[in-house]
Amino acid sequence: MTQHRSPRTRLARAVVALAATGIALTGAAPAQAGVPGHTPPQAGRPGPAPEFSVEDWDRDAYRGQVEVVKEAKNRKPRDPDTLSGQVFDDRNRDSVRQPHEKGVAGARVSNGEEVVVTDKHGRYELPVRENMTVFVTQPTGYRVPVDADNVPQFHYHHLPEGSPELEGGGIAPTGELPAAVNFPVVEDDAMAEDEQRCLIGGDIQTYEQEEVEYARAGAFADLAEREDYTDCGILFIGDIVGDNHALYPQTRELTGMLNGPAWFLPGNHDLDFDAPDSEHAFDTYRAEFGPEYYSYDVGDTHVIALSSVEYPLEGEKGYNGSLDARQLEWLRNDIEATDPDKKIVLGTHVPLLSFADESSEKHQIDQLTEIYEMLEGREVVTVGGHTHSTEIMREGDLVAGWKEIYGIDGLPFDHIVAGAISGDWYSGRMLEEGYPTAIQRDGALPGVLTLDMLDEGIVDSFAVRGDDGSDLMTLGLNTPQYRQWFEENEDLKKKGGAQPLAEPLVVSAEDAEQSWLTANFYTGDTGSEVEVSIDGSAPVAAERTQPMQGEEQRSGAEYSDPTAAQEQLVHGGSLADRSMHLWRLPLPEGLAAGEHTATVTATDSHGRQFTEEIVFTVR
């Protein structure tokens, strides 16, 4: 494993040593961005990070629910084909519209297809479908309420007879159409500030209670200590559980630890697998967390959360990365109703595109080019999960699979795969912090993504679970001895059980000419640079193994992360045999026998620098 001279965290030392709707019924009307307390280096960065603070989230949070008016006095007979109501400023925060509380004009309300804008009194009307979720897009400058678990309350399910019989439970019968559905919001100056900080959490994916405790001790303990996401909150981008709906209450218990809103979208492991059709494929998820897809505004940012899993498939088993026609129509309407000057964060579970699954149609989105057309001319970043890898892909990046499947010649805007809170499904060796190593399939460690939505642009950063955001690189040595060991043991992927490689940081003088120092820079991208200084010599630029210039995905022993692979083949887990953020440098000729120290400095595309050291021996 990498041997650092000065490990900065307990996690680094461990790795060195070898993540229900409430309805009110009434009878009438080292310093990295994304880590609190840190100020990142400014070189190459588009402006200073904004200040974020909250005095006491538990005390000050706006808690409440949607107002569902079953019967109203002095109303004309209700139209069974139309749902109406108001978006109103809930001045006394009781979730009930009072005569003196004004409506909010210009708010957007949707039934999952049509998008309407409220009039000057905050009123809206929408067509009715039997199975629909009506929701308000949180307006700029306002907050929707959250429940006791910090889950936003901004929607109403209309399913008169309830879900078909589902093992997960689904949605209980909602009965006849209510007289009105009113959406309370409260005005908040902080929500109108242009610059915001938005967090993204990948697959929590707990299969059992033990894994809930791993998530609690890891990413959620980190989030509970942060107070910089109170306004925009955190969006959890699917696979909330691992095929186990019974753990949704435990997930809510985790989000109750947070200091901001916990938004959700569904993933393939949140499906009702016994659903008779796609109309009800996420009913149990909807009952717990809200709409399958929706949007919300904060400051100068418009966040879109999409449902990117098609299930069941006609005549086939499994699922597919896709959006149905109704959701596509809603997306088109939502984007058209959004101020063209707003930045857009497009969240999905199955990513629009990924490096890990670049040649798979199932694990990317069928309607990619149609979505690109809708977003043309907008300032956009898309974030996905699903792949259990961390990928920062920039405008213009390209690999062969994308061109072959979709015919594109490069990304039109930044695409990010945000990693997984569960990492590699909570696999690997247990650490003293109370969770396993869970090294992902690309060699990166689990963590949480931060997006700083600045006037000058969108700045992404990442903090590894249990770390302050400064530990983003793993170093290693790729030698002929390692490659032979890798090939002899690669069949043990997932299972583990290999005997550890003897002396992984020792190389013979003869083999040194066929060896590389490796640096896995988790957030490395097309604009990143990695330099290596050996024994204090002038730094030399290392080469990125995957240039992202249209080439095929490169994999195998010579493109692997030797540090990660040695952990995974010994202790179990996926195999880091390919990565879009691995750099390597051939050992220089004529290295003398003895111990050598390599100092590796990685600079990301925002100008932030990270430095690590590795000690190796030539014999």
C-alpha positions as CSV (number, residue, x, y, z in Angstrom):
1,M,0.0,0.0,0.0
2,T,1.0,3.6,-0.3
3,Q,3.4,4.6,2.4
4,H,3.0,8.3,3.2
5,R,5.6,10.1,5.3
6,S,3.0,12.2,7.1
7,P,-0.5,10.6,7.1
8,R,-3.1,13.3,7.7
9,T,-6.1,11.4,8.9
10,R,-6.9,8.2,10.7
11,L,-8.5,6.9,7.5
12,A,-5.4,7.6,5.5
13,R,-3.3,5.7,8.1
14,A,-5.8,2.8,7.9
15,V,-5.5,2.6,4.1
16,V,-1.8,2.9,4.3
17,A,-1.7,-0.1,6.6
18,L,-3.4,-2.0,4.0
19,A,-24.3,6.1,2.5
20,A,-43.3,9.1,4.8
21,T,-45.0,11.9,3.5
22,G,-46.9,13.9,6.1
23,I,-50.2,15.4,5.0
24,A,-52.4,17.9,6.9
25,L,-56.1,17.2,6.4
26,T,-58.4,20.1,7.1
27,G,-62.2,20.4,6.7
28,A,-61.9,23.9,5.1
29,A,-59.7,26.4,3.6
30,P,-7.0,21.5,3.6
31,A,-9.2,23.5,2.9
32,Q,-11.3,22.4,0.0
33,A,-14.5,23.8,-1.3
34,G,-17.5,21.9,0.1
35,V,-15.9,21.4,3.6
36,P,-17.0,23.7,6.4
37,G,-14.3,26.0,7.8
38,H,-12.0,25.7,4.8
39,T,-10.8,28.3,2.3
40,P,-9.4,26.7,-0.8
41,P,-6.5,28.0,-2.8
42,Q,-7.6,30.6,-5.3
43,A,-5.3,29.9,-8.2
44,G,-7.3,29.1,-11.3
45,R,-10.6,29.2,-9.4
46,P,-13.5,31.4,-10.7
47,G,-13.9,33.6,-7.6
48,P,-14.1,33.2,-3.9
49,A,-16.3,30.6,-2.2
50,P,-19.5,32.1,-0.6
51,E,-20.0,32.0,3.1
52,F,-22.5,29.5,4.4
53,S,-23.8,29.2,8.0
54,V,-26.8,28.3,10.0
55,E,-27.3,29.2,13.6
56,D,-29.4,26.2,14.6
57,W,-31.1,24.0,12.0
58,D,-33.1,21.9,14.4
59,R,-34.5,25.1,16.0
60,D,-34.9,27.2,12.9
61,A,-36.0,24.7,10.2
62,Y,-39.4,25.3,8.6
63,R,-41.3,22.1,9.5
64,G,-44.7,21.4,8.1
65,Q,-46.7,19.7,5.4
66,V,-48.9,20.2,2.4
67,E,-52.5,21.3,3.1
68,V,-55.1,19.0,1.6
69,V,-58.5,20.5,1.8
70,K,-61.1,17.7,1.7
71,E,-64.2,19.9,1.8
72,A,-64.5,23.6,1.4
73,K,-67.3,25.9,2.1
74,N,-68.9,28.2,-0.4
75,R,-67.3,26.4,-3.4
76,K,-68.9,25.6,-6.7
77,P,-69.2,21.9,-7.4
78,R,-65.8,20.4,-7.9
79,D,-64.6,19.5,-11.4
80,P,-63.5,15.9,-11.3
81,D,-61.1,16.6,-14.1
82,T,-59.3,19.5,-12.5
83,L,-57.3,20.0,-9.3
84,S,-56.8,23.5,-8.0
85,G,-55.2,25.2,-5.0
86,Q,-52.8,27.9,-4.0
87,V,-49.1,28.3,-3.3
88,F,-49.1,30.6,-0.3
89,D,-46.6,32.4,2.1
90,D,-47.1,30.5,5.4
91,R,-46.3,33.5,7.6
92,N,-47.3,31.7,10.9
93,R,-45.7,28.4,9.8
94,D,-48.8,26.3,10.6
95,S,-49.1,24.7,7.1
96,V,-52.7,26.0,6.9
97,R,-53.6,28.9,4.5
98,Q,-55.1,31.8,6.6
99,P,-57.1,34.6,5.0
100,H,-54.3,37.1,5.6
101,E,-51.6,34.9,4.1
102,K,-50.8,36.0,0.5
103,G,-50.5,33.8,-2.4
104,V,-47.1,33.4,-4.2
105,A,-47.4,34.5,-7.8
106,G,-45.3,33.0,-10.6
107,A,-44.7,29.7,-8.8
108,R,-44.6,26.5,-10.9
109,V,-46.9,23.6,-10.1
110,S,-47.0,20.3,-12.1
111,N,-48.9,17.0,-12.3
112,G,-45.9,15.3,-13.7
113,E,-46.6,16.3,-17.2
114,E,-48.1,19.8,-17.5
115,V,-46.4,22.7,-15.8
116,V,-48.5,25.7,-14.9
117,V,-47.6,29.1,-13.3
118,T,-49.6,30.5,-10.4
119,D,-51.6,33.7,-10.9
120,K,-51.2,36.9,-8.9
121,H,-53.1,35.3,-6.0
122,G,-50.9,32.1,-6.1
123,R,-53.7,30.0,-7.6
124,Y,-53.2,27.1,-10.0
125,E,-55.3,24.6,-11.9
126,L,-54.1,21.3,-13.3
127,P,-55.7,18.4,-15.3
128,V,-56.2,15.2,-13.3
129,R,-55.0,11.7,-13.9
130,E,-55.9,8.8,-11.7
131,N,-52.3,8.1,-10.7
132,M,-50.4,11.3,-10.4
133,T,-48.2,13.3,-8.0
134,V,-48.8,17.0,-7.9
135,F,-45.9,19.1,-6.7
136,V,-44.7,22.7,-6.5
137,T,-41.3,23.7,-7.7
138,Q,-39.7,25.4,-4.7
139,P,-39.6,29.1,-5.8
140,T,-36.4,31.2,-5.6
141,G,-36.4,33.0,-2.3
142,Y,-38.7,30.6,-0.5
143,R,-38.5,27.3,1.4
144,V,-40.9,24.4,1.2
145,P,-41.4,22.7,4.6
146,V,-39.5,19.7,5.8
147,D,-40.7,17.0,8.1
148,A,-39.1,15.8,11.3
149,D,-36.6,13.8,9.2
150,N,-35.7,16.8,7.0
151,V,-37.4,15.4,4.0
152,P,-39.1,18.2,1.9
153,Q,-42.9,18.3,1.8
154,F,-44.0,19.7,-1.5
155,H,-46.3,17.2,-3.1
156,Y,-49.6,15.3,-3.0
157,H,-50.2,11.8,-4.4
158,H,-53.6,11.2,-6.1
159,L,-54.3,7.5,-6.4
160,P,-57.9,7.0,-5.3
161,E,-57.8,3.2,-5.0
162,G,-54.2,3.0,-3.8
163,S,-51.4,0.9,-5.2
164,P,-52.0,-2.7,-6.4
165,E,-50.9,-5.2,-3.9
166,L,-47.1,-4.7,-3.5
167,E,-44.7,-6.4,-1.1
168,G,-43.3,-2.9,-0.2
169,G,-46.7,-1.5,0.6
170,G,-47.0,1.2,-2.0
171,I,-49.3,4.1,-1.7
172,A,-52.5,3.9,0.5
173,P,-55.8,4.8,-1.1
174,T,-56.1,8.6,-1.3
175,G,-59.8,8.7,-2.0
176,E,-61.7,11.1,-4.1
177,L,-60.1,14.3,-5.5
178,P,-59.7,16.9,-2.7
179,A,-61.4,20.3,-2.9
180,A,-57.9,21.9,-3.0
181,V,-54.2,21.1,-2.5
182,N,-52.4,24.1,-1.1
183,F,-48.6,24.3,-1.0
184,P,-47.1,26.3,1.9
185,V,-43.8,28.0,1.6
186,V,-42.0,30.6,3.7
187,E,-39.9,33.6,2.4
188,D,-36.2,33.4,3.2
189,D,-33.6,35.9,2.0
190,A,-30.9,33.3,2.1
191,M,-32.8,31.2,-0.5
192,A,-32.6,34.2,-2.9
193,E,-28.8,34.6,-2.7
194,D,-27.4,33.8,-6.2
195,E,-24.4,31.8,-4.8
196,Q,-25.3,28.5,-3.2
197,R,-23.7,25.3,-2.0
198,C,-25.5,22.1,-3.0
199,L,-24.5,18.6,-1.9
200,I,-24.9,15.3,-3.8
201,G,-24.9,11.9,-2.1
202,G,-24.6,8.7,-4.2
203,D,-26.0,5.3,-3.5
204,I,-26.6,4.7,0.2
205,Q,-27.8,1.3,-0.8
206,T,-28.2,-0.5,2.5
207,Y,-29.3,-4.1,2.4
208,E,-29.4,-4.7,6.2
209,Q,-29.2,-2.9,9.5
210,E,-25.4,-3.5,9.8
211,E,-24.9,-1.4,6.6
212,V,-27.2,1.3,8.0
213,E,-24.7,1.6,10.8
214,Y,-21.8,1.8,8.4
215,A,-23.5,4.7,6.6
216,R,-24.2,6.4,10.0
217,A,-20.6,6.2,11.1
218,G,-19.3,7.3,7.7
219,A,-20.9,9.9,5.4
220,F,-23.8,10.8,7.7
221,A,-21.5,11.5,10.6
222,D,-19.6,13.8,8.3
223,L,-22.8,15.5,7.1
224,A,-24.0,15.9,10.7
225,E,-20.9,18.0,11.4
226,R,-21.3,20.3,8.4
227,E,-23.5,23.4,8.4
228,D,-22.8,24.7,4.9
229,Y,-25.7,23.1,3.0
230,T,-28.7,24.5,4.9
231,D,-30.3,26.2,1.9
232,C,-29.8,24.0,-1.1
233,G,-29.6,20.8,1.0
234,I,-28.3,17.5,-0.3
235,L,-29.8,15.4,-3.1
236,F,-29.5,11.7,-2.7
237,I,-29.4,10.3,-6.2
238,G,-31.0,6.9,-5.9
239,D,-30.5,3.4,-4.6
240,I,-31.6,4.7,-1.2
241,V,-31.8,1.0,-0.1
242,G,-30.6,-2.3,-1.6
243,D,-33.9,-4.0,-2.6
244,N,-35.1,-3.7,1.0
245,H,-38.0,-1.2,1.5
246,A,-38.2,-2.1,5.1
247,L,-35.0,0.0,5.6
248,Y,-36.6,3.2,4.4
249,P,-37.5,4.3,8.0
250,Q,-33.8,3.7,8.9
251,T,-32.8,5.9,6.0
252,R,-35.1,8.6,7.4
253,E,-33.5,8.2,10.7
254,L,-30.1,9.0,9.1
255,T,-31.5,12.1,7.3
256,G,-32.7,13.2,10.7
257,M,-29.1,13.8,11.5
258,L,-28.6,16.4,8.8
259,N,-28.5,20.2,8.9
260,G,-30.5,20.9,5.8
261,P,-33.1,19.5,3.5
262,A,-32.7,15.9,2.3
263,W,-34.0,15.6,-1.3
264,F,-34.3,12.1,-3.0
265,L,-34.7,10.5,-6.3
266,P,-35.2,6.7,-6.9
267,G,-32.7,4.1,-8.3
268,N,-33.0,0.6,-9.6
269,H,-32.7,-0.9,-6.1
270,D,-35.7,1.1,-4.9
271,L,-38.0,-0.6,-7.4
272,D,-41.2,-2.4,-6.5
273,F,-40.1,-5.5,-8.4
274,D,-43.6,-7.0,-8.1
275,A,-45.2,-4.0,-9.8
276,P,-47.5,-5.1,-12.6
277,D,-46.5,-2.2,-14.8
278,S,-44.2,0.9,-14.9
279,E,-47.0,3.1,-13.5
280,H,-46.4,1.5,-10.1
281,A,-42.8,0.6,-10.3
282,F,-41.8,3.1,-7.6
283,D,-45.0,3.4,-5.5
284,T,-43.3,2.4,-2.3
285,Y,-40.5,4.9,-2.9
286,R,-43.1,7.6,-3.7
287,A,-45.0,6.8,-0.4
288,E,-41.9,7.4,1.6
289,F,-40.1,10.2,-0.2
290,G,-42.3,11.9,-2.8
291,P,-42.4,12.3,-6.6
292,E,-40.3,10.1,-8.8
293,Y,-39.2,13.3,-10.6
294,Y,-39.5,17.0,-9.8
295,S,-37.5,20.2,-9.6
296,Y,-36.6,23.0,-7.1
297,D,-35.0,26.4,-7.1
298,V,-32.5,27.9,-4.8
299,G,-30.8,31.2,-5.6
300,D,-29.6,31.2,-9.2
301,T,-29.8,27.4,-9.4
302,H,-32.5,25.1,-10.8
303,V,-32.2,21.5,-9.6
304,I,-33.9,18.8,-11.6
305,A,-34.3,15.3,-10.1
306,L,-35.1,12.7,-12.7
307,S,-36.3,9.1,-12.5
308,S,-33.9,7.3,-14.9
309,V,-34.9,3.6,-14.5
310,E,-37.4,1.9,-16.8
311,Y,-39.0,-1.2,-15.3
312,P,-40.5,-3.6,-16.1
313,L,-39.3,-4.1,-19.6
314,E,-41.7,-5.5,-22.2
315,G,-40.8,-9.2,-22.8
316,E,-37.4,-8.8,-21.1
317,K,-36.0,-9.2,-17.6
318,G,-34.3,-6.4,-15.7
319,Y,-34.3,-2.7,-16.1
320,N,-33.0,-0.1,-18.5
321,G,-31.6,3.5,-18.2
322,S,-34.5,5.5,-19.7
323,L,-37.1,8.2,-19.3
324,D,-40.7,7.5,-20.3
325,A,-42.6,9.8,-22.6
326,R,-44.6,11.6,-19.8
327,Q,-41.4,12.4,-17.9
328,L,-39.8,13.7,-21.1
329,E,-42.7,16.0,-21.7
330,W,-42.6,17.3,-18.1
331,L,-38.8,17.8,-18.5
332,R,-39.3,19.8,-21.6
333,N,-42.0,21.9,-20.0
334,D,-40.0,22.4,-16.8
335,I,-36.9,23.6,-18.7
336,E,-39.0,26.0,-20.9
337,A,-40.5,27.5,-17.8
338,T,-37.1,28.1,-16.2
339,D,-35.3,31.4,-16.4
340,P,-32.6,30.8,-19.2
341,D,-30.0,32.6,-17.0
342,K,-30.3,30.0,-14.2
343,K,-27.7,27.3,-13.7
344,I,-29.1,23.8,-14.0
345,V,-28.1,20.8,-11.9
346,L,-29.6,17.7,-13.6
347,G,-29.6,14.8,-11.2
348,T,-30.2,11.2,-12.2
349,H,-29.5,7.7,-10.8
350,V,-28.4,6.0,-13.9
351,P,-26.1,8.7,-15.3
352,L,-26.7,10.2,-18.7
353,L,-23.2,8.9,-19.6
354,S,-20.4,7.3,-17.6
355,F,-16.9,6.2,-18.2
356,A,-17.3,3.0,-16.1
357,D,-20.2,1.7,-18.4
358,E,-19.3,3.7,-21.5
359,S,-20.2,0.8,-23.9
360,S,-23.5,-0.2,-22.1
361,E,-26.9,1.1,-23.4
362,K,-28.6,-0.3,-20.3
363,H,-26.5,1.7,-17.8
364,Q,-26.7,5.0,-19.7
365,I,-29.8,7.0,-20.8
366,D,-31.5,6.2,-24.0
367,Q,-32.8,9.7,-24.6
368,L,-29.4,11.3,-24.2
369,T,-29.4,13.4,-27.4
370,E,-33.0,14.5,-26.9
371,I,-32.1,15.8,-23.4
372,Y,-29.0,17.5,-24.8
373,E,-31.3,19.4,-27.3
374,M,-33.6,20.5,-24.4
375,L,-30.6,21.9,-22.5
376,E,-28.8,23.6,-25.4
377,G,-27.6,27.0,-24.5
378,R,-28.0,26.5,-20.8
379,E,-25.3,26.4,-18.1
380,V,-25.6,22.8,-16.9
381,V,-23.9,20.2,-14.9
382,T,-25.3,16.7,-14.7
383,V,-24.7,14.4,-11.7
384,G,-25.4,10.6,-11.6
385,G,-24.8,7.7,-9.4
386,H,-25.3,3.9,-10.0
387,T,-21.7,3.0,-11.2
388,H,-20.0,3.1,-7.8
389,S,-17.2,5.1,-9.2
390,T,-16.2,8.8,-9.0
391,E,-15.9,10.5,-12.4
392,I,-15.4,14.2,-13.2
393,M,-16.0,14.4,-16.9
394,R,-15.5,17.8,-18.7
395,E,-17.0,19.4,-21.7
396,G,-15.4,17.9,-24.8
397,D,-14.4,14.6,-23.2
398,L,-15.1,11.5,-25.3
399,V,-14.6,7.7,-25.2
400,A,-15.3,5.3,-28.0
401,G,-18.5,3.8,-26.5
402,W,-20.3,7.1,-26.4
403,K,-19.6,7.9,-30.0
404,E,-20.6,4.4,-31.1
405,I,-23.9,4.3,-29.2
406,Y,-25.0,8.0,-29.4
407,G,-23.0,9.4,-32.3
408,I,-21.7,12.3,-30.2
409,D,-18.3,13.9,-30.7
410,G,-17.8,15.1,-27.1
411,L,-19.7,16.1,-24.0
412,P,-21.6,19.4,-24.4
413,F,-21.2,20.2,-20.7
414,D,-19.7,18.7,-17.5
415,H,-20.9,15.3,-16.5
416,I,-20.2,14.0,-12.9
417,V,-20.6,10.6,-11.4
418,A,-20.7,11.3,-7.7
419,G,-19.5,8.1,-6.3
420,A,-21.4,6.1,-3.7
421,I,-21.9,6.6,0.0
422,S,-21.8,2.8,0.2
423,G,-18.6,2.7,-1.9
424,D,-18.2,-0.8,-3.2
425,W,-21.3,-2.1,-1.5
426,Y,-19.6,-1.8,2.0
427,S,-17.1,-4.4,1.0
428,G,-13.5,-5.0,2.2
429,R,-11.6,-4.7,5.4
430,M,-13.2,-3.2,8.5
431,L,-11.6,0.1,9.7
432,E,-11.4,1.3,13.2
433,E,-13.8,4.1,12.4
434,G,-16.7,1.6,12.2
435,Y,-17.0,1.0,8.4
436,P,-15.2,-1.1,5.8
437,T,-12.8,0.3,3.2
438,A,-15.4,-0.2,0.4
439,I,-12.9,0.9,-2.3
440,Q,-14.8,1.5,-5.5
441,R,-14.3,-0.1,-8.8
442,D,-12.1,2.8,-10.0
443,G,-9.9,2.7,-6.8
444,A,-11.6,5.9,-5.3
445,L,-12.9,6.0,-1.8
446,P,-16.5,6.7,-0.9
447,G,-17.6,10.3,0.0
448,V,-19.9,13.2,-0.8
449,L,-19.8,15.6,-3.8
450,T,-20.2,19.4,-3.3
451,L,-21.3,21.8,-6.0
452,D,-20.5,25.5,-5.4
453,M,-22.9,27.4,-7.6
454,L,-21.0,30.7,-8.0
455,D,-21.6,33.7,-10.1
456,E,-18.5,32.9,-12.1
457,G,-19.4,29.2,-12.7
458,I,-20.0,25.8,-11.1
459,V,-17.1,24.5,-8.9
460,D,-17.2,20.8,-7.9
461,S,-15.3,19.3,-5.0
462,F,-15.3,16.0,-3.1
463,A,-14.7,14.9,0.5
464,V,-13.8,11.3,1.2
465,R,-15.8,9.8,4.0
466,G,-14.1,10.5,7.3
467,D,-11.8,13.1,5.8
468,D,-11.8,16.9,5.5
469,G,-11.5,16.9,1.7
470,S,-7.7,17.0,1.5
471,D,-7.2,13.2,1.0
472,L,-8.0,12.6,-2.6
473,M,-5.1,10.6,-4.0
474,T,-3.6,7.1,-3.6
475,L,-0.1,6.3,-4.7
476,G,1.3,3.0,-5.8
477,L,4.0,1.1,-7.7
478,N,3.2,-1.0,-10.8
479,T,6.0,-3.5,-11.4
480,P,6.3,-6.7,-13.4
481,Q,6.0,-8.6,-10.1
482,Y,2.7,-6.8,-9.3
483,R,1.3,-7.5,-12.8
484,Q,2.1,-11.2,-12.6
485,W,0.5,-11.3,-9.1
486,F,-2.6,-9.4,-10.5
487,E,-3.1,-11.8,-13.4
488,E,-2.7,-14.8,-11.2
489,N,-5.4,-13.6,-8.8
490,E,-7.9,-11.5,-10.8
491,D,-10.4,-14.3,-10.7
492,L,-10.8,-13.6,-7.0
493,K,-12.5,-10.3,-7.8
494,K,-15.4,-9.8,-5.3
495,K,-14.5,-12.9,-3.4
496,G,-11.0,-11.9,-2.1
497,G,-8.7,-14.4,-0.5
498,A,-5.5,-13.7,-2.5
499,Q,-2.2,-13.9,-0.6
500,P,-0.8,-10.4,-0.2
501,L,1.9,-9.4,-2.7
502,A,5.3,-9.7,-1.0
503,E,7.2,-6.4,-0.8
504,P,4.8,-4.3,-3.1
505,L,7.1,-1.2,-2.9
506,V,10.3,-3.0,-3.8
507,V,11.6,-3.4,-7.3
508,S,14.8,-4.9,-8.7
509,A,17.1,-2.7,-10.7
510,E,16.4,-4.8,-13.7
511,D,12.6,-4.5,-13.4
512,A,12.7,-0.8,-12.6
513,E,12.8,-0.1,-16.4
514,Q,9.4,-1.7,-16.7
515,S,7.8,-0.1,-13.7
516,W,5.6,2.9,-13.0
517,L,4.8,5.1,-10.1
518,T,1.0,5.5,-10.1
519,A,-1.3,8.2,-8.7
520,N,-5.0,7.7,-8.5
521,F,-6.3,11.3,-8.2
522,Y,-10.0,10.7,-7.5
523,T,-11.2,14.0,-8.8
524,G,-8.7,14.2,-11.6
525,D,-10.1,15.4,-14.9
526,T,-9.0,16.6,-18.3
527,G,-7.8,19.9,-16.8
528,S,-5.7,18.3,-14.1
529,E,-2.0,17.9,-13.9
530,V,0.1,15.4,-11.9
531,E,3.8,16.0,-11.3
532,V,6.3,13.7,-9.6
533,S,9.6,14.7,-7.9
534,I,11.9,11.8,-6.9
535,D,14.4,12.5,-4.1
536,G,13.9,16.2,-4.5
537,S,14.6,16.4,-8.2
538,A,12.8,18.7,-10.6
539,P,9.1,17.7,-11.0
540,V,8.2,15.6,-14.1
541,A,4.7,15.4,-15.5
542,A,3.0,12.1,-15.2
543,E,0.8,10.7,-18.0
544,R,-3.0,10.1,-17.7
545,T,-3.8,6.6,-18.7
546,Q,-7.2,7.5,-20.1
547,P,-6.9,10.7,-22.1
548,M,-10.7,10.9,-22.8
549,Q,-10.0,11.8,-26.5
550,G,-12.3,9.2,-28.1
551,E,-10.1,6.2,-27.4
552,E,-11.5,2.9,-26.1
553,Q,-11.6,2.1,-22.4
554,R,-8.2,0.9,-21.2
555,S,-8.2,-1.9,-18.7
556,G,-6.0,-4.7,-17.3
557,A,-3.0,-5.0,-15.0
558,E,-1.0,-2.2,-16.6
559,Y,-4.0,0.2,-16.3
560,S,-5.0,-0.8,-12.8
561,D,-4.5,1.0,-9.5
562,P,-2.0,-1.4,-7.7
563,T,-2.8,0.0,-4.3
564,A,-6.5,-0.5,-4.6
565,A,-6.3,-3.9,-6.4
566,Q,-4.1,-5.3,-3.7
567,E,-6.7,-4.4,-1.0
568,Q,-9.5,-5.7,-3.2
569,L,-8.0,-9.1,-4.2
570,V,-7.0,-9.8,-0.7
571,H,-10.0,-8.6,1.2
572,G,-12.8,-8.7,-1.4
573,G,-14.6,-6.2,-3.6
574,S,-14.7,-5.0,-7.1
575,L,-11.4,-4.7,-9.0
576,A,-9.9,-1.4,-9.9
577,D,-8.5,-2.6,-13.2
578,R,-9.5,0.6,-15.1
579,S,-9.9,4.3,-14.1
580,M,-10.4,7.6,-15.9
581,H,-8.3,9.4,-13.1
582,L,-5.1,7.3,-13.0
583,W,-1.7,8.9,-13.8
584,R,1.6,7.0,-14.1
585,L,5.2,7.9,-14.5
586,P,7.9,5.4,-15.6
587,L,10.7,5.1,-13.0
588,P,13.7,7.0,-14.3
589,E,16.7,5.1,-15.6
590,G,19.7,4.5,-13.4
591,L,18.0,4.8,-10.1
592,A,20.6,3.7,-7.5
593,A,20.0,0.8,-5.2
594,G,18.3,1.9,-1.9
595,E,15.3,3.8,-0.7
596,H,13.7,6.6,-2.7
597,T,11.0,9.1,-1.9
598,A,8.6,10.3,-4.6
599,T,6.6,13.5,-3.9
600,V,3.5,13.7,-6.0
601,T,1.6,16.9,-6.5
602,A,-1.8,16.9,-8.3
603,T,-3.5,20.1,-9.4
604,D,-7.1,20.0,-10.3
605,S,-8.9,22.1,-12.9
606,H,-9.9,24.7,-10.3
607,G,-6.2,25.3,-9.3
608,R,-6.4,23.3,-6.0
609,Q,-3.3,21.3,-5.1
610,F,-2.9,18.0,-3.3
611,T,0.5,16.5,-2.3
612,E,1.3,13.0,-1.1
613,E,4.6,11.0,-0.8
614,I,5.5,7.4,-1.4
615,V,8.7,5.6,-0.4
616,F,9.9,2.7,-2.5
617,T,13.1,0.6,-2.7
618,V,15.3,-0.4,-5.6
619,R,17.4,-3.5,-5.2
